Amino acid sequence: MGIDFKAKLTEQQGTYKQLVSNIDQLLTAKVRLEGAMEVTQSYIKECDENCCKDEKKKK
């Protein structure tokens, strides 16, 4: 009975470590995505500003 308990505990510890690893990976992906969104919004803003300048030049 003691061996079965130890095996279950080891299995649960492995599951816990995997969950912690998955959470860490998700948080890393979230930070990267937020950074990419900032860069994309910066490009969009720059394009909008340049587009407006081009439109004013045409008029």
MODELLER restraints for C-alpha pairs under 7 A, 6 or more apart:
rsr = mdl.restraints
at = mdl.atoms
